[in-house]
Amino acid sequence: MTYATDRLHEEIAYIAYHFHWSMEDILDLEHHDRRRWTGEIAHLVTRAASEG
């Protein structure tokens, strides 16, 4: 099974936007690590929105 290219681009953009990491650094992450970071960012964004 291959990972959808659109989904990969979404993850790269999301992490790069919030953490300012380079595309190369993000692509160097294992799939599960990249998914974990997107989840952590989503948690931070949700928490900030509820506090603000």
Steps between C-alpha positions, in 0.01 A plus 500: 500500500637841410441815695290755314712776352240765587499390864880509513500855362240602760715362782812673368320834467341468845825423680702754301243772564486447875855394582692661210685176428644446154337264254811282509484470880132410489551242224782344705244412769353152506132491404380432856718781638363747245144398587580539869630854445188598305292371790705692755469821298123450469481457877696822558285694252177372654617578852610852402166566331306390807714715731494808280 
